[in-house]
Amino acid sequence: MTGTTGLYERADEWARGLSRGRYAVLLGASSGGGVLAFGLLVSGDALLVRALTMSLVMFGLEYAFGAFGGSDDE
């Protein structure tokens, strides 16, 4: 369990060190990939339009508002 926690903490630290634009791209790609994978697992359909929509929405929200990146005063 400690290895998993350490891996998560390293990945989290790396992601928090990214610029707003790079973090937005990472968030958009991971959310779109998640929607695509879930659609393939559950229904067997490639929900490509939904995955692209989710990617664009998450990218736009993060880039415009920094909604998911955390606060700077931690």
C-alpha positions as CSV (number, residue, x, y, z in Angstrom):
1,M,0.0,0.0,0.0
2,T,2.9,2.4,0.7
3,G,4.2,2.0,-2.8
4,T,0.8,2.9,-4.3
5,T,0.6,6.0,-2.0
6,G,4.1,7.0,-2.9
7,L,3.4,6.7,-6.6
8,Y,0.2,8.8,-6.2
9,E,2.1,11.5,-4.3
10,R,4.8,11.7,-6.9
11,A,2.3,11.9,-9.8
12,D,0.3,14.5,-7.9
13,E,3.4,16.6,-7.2
14,W,4.4,16.3,-10.9
15,A,0.9,17.3,-12.1
16,R,0.8,20.3,-9.7
17,G,4.1,21.5,-11.1
18,L,2.7,21.8,-14.6
19,S,1.6,25.1,-16.2
20,R,-2.1,25.9,-16.4
21,G,-2.1,25.0,-20.2
22,R,-0.3,21.7,-19.8
23,Y,-2.5,20.8,-16.8
24,A,-5.6,21.6,-18.8
25,V,-4.4,19.4,-21.6
26,L,-3.6,16.5,-19.2
27,L,-7.0,16.9,-17.5
28,G,-8.9,17.0,-20.8
29,A,-7.0,14.0,-22.2
30,S,-7.5,11.9,-19.1
31,S,-11.2,12.7,-18.8
32,G,-11.9,12.0,-22.5
33,G,-9.9,8.8,-22.2
34,G,-11.9,7.8,-19.2
35,V,-15.2,8.4,-21.0
36,L,-14.0,6.4,-24.0
37,A,-12.8,3.5,-21.9
38,F,-16.0,3.4,-19.8
39,G,-18.1,3.4,-23.0
40,L,-16.1,0.5,-24.4
41,L,-16.3,-1.5,-21.2
42,V,-20.0,-1.0,-20.4
43,S,-21.7,-0.8,-23.8
44,G,-19.1,-2.0,-26.2
45,D,-19.5,1.3,-28.2
46,A,-16.8,3.8,-28.8
47,L,-18.4,7.0,-27.4
48,L,-16.1,9.2,-29.5
49,V,-18.3,12.3,-29.7
50,R,-19.0,12.2,-25.9
51,A,-15.3,11.6,-25.1
52,L,-14.3,14.5,-27.3
53,T,-17.0,16.7,-25.8
54,M,-15.8,15.9,-22.3
55,S,-12.2,16.5,-23.2
56,L,-13.0,20.0,-24.6
57,V,-15.2,21.0,-21.7
58,M,-12.7,19.9,-19.1
59,F,-9.9,21.6,-21.0
60,G,-11.9,24.8,-21.4
61,L,-12.9,25.0,-17.7
62,E,-9.4,24.3,-16.4
63,Y,-7.7,26.7,-18.8
64,A,-10.2,29.5,-18.3
65,F,-10.8,29.3,-14.6
66,G,-8.2,26.9,-13.1
67,A,-11.2,25.1,-11.5
68,F,-9.4,21.8,-10.8
69,G,-5.8,22.7,-10.2
70,G,-6.0,23.4,-6.5
71,S,-5.2,26.6,-4.7
72,D,-1.8,28.3,-4.6
73,D,-1.9,29.0,-0.9
74,E,-1.4,25.4,0.3
